[in-house]
């Protein structure tokens, strides 16, 4: 795959996920180009973990599309692990601001 390709490495369109009557993701979209870095930020309960679990195929979205245009050898380890149908692993670090 050509690293200068205009096609995104990861493309998410119109992702929706609900738990009962509680809508967690409402039409989330994202395009990540090869070589770029992104983060998912938001307050507690905003759906960050649900979004990442949908990307890792741990949760199935109610609707929307997720396109990953890479082979396992193109991906960092956590995504390569889930893409090869192994168990998904999440590594979260808590960031706290110092109040001292």
N, C-alpha and C positions, 0 to 999 in steps of 0.2 A: 504494500500500500504506500502510495506517495505521500510523504509528510507535508508537502506543500498543497495537497488537495484541498479545495474549498469545502468539501463535504465534511460535516462535523463528525468527530469520533463518537460522540454520544448526542442523540437527538431525542427529546421528550416533547410530545405534543398532546395537549388536552387531557392530562392525567387527572382522573377523578377517583376518590376512594372514600367510602362511607362505612361507618359501623352503626348499623341500625339507622336511626334518624339523624345521627351526628355526622355531618359532612366534614371530612378532614382535609381532603385535597379537592380543590374546585378549579379544574382546567389548568393545572400547572404545566408550564413549558420551559424548556431549557435546551440550549445548544452549546456543546463544549468542543472546541477545536483541538486538534492534536497539539500537544505540547503546552496547552494552557492549564491553569490551576483555577479551581473554583471552590467555594465553600458554601454551605447552607447555614444561614443564620436566621434566628427568630426567637421570639419569647417561648416560654414553656407552653406546651400544648398547641403550638402552631402547625405541627405536622411534619417536622423535620425528619424524625426517625421513621415515620410512616413512608415518607417520600423515598428515603434511602433504602428502606426494606423493599419497596416496590422496584427500585432500580436493581437490587440484588436478587430479585425473584423470590424473596422470602414471603412477601405478601403479593396477592394478585390485585391489580387495580380494577375498579369497576368498569372503567372505560379509559380510552386514550391509547397512545402508542409510545413504545420505547424502542429506539433503534440504536444498536451498538455496531459500528462498522470497523471491527478490529478482530484480529485473531488473538488467542491467549498470549502469544509471545509479544504482542504489541502493548499489553496492559500491565499496570502495576499489580503486584501480588494480590491484594484483596479482590479486585475485579476479575483477575485471571482465575482465582479460586472459584468464584461463583459461576463464571462462564463455563468452566469445565465440569459443571454439575456436581461439584463438591459442596460441602456445607459452607454457607456464607459466614464470614467473620466480620464483626464490626469492632473498630477500635475508636473509642471516644475519649477525648481528653477534656476535662472540665477547665474552663478558663474563668478565673475569678479576678475581679479587680481588687487591688489592695486598698483597704480603708485605713491603714495606719498612717 
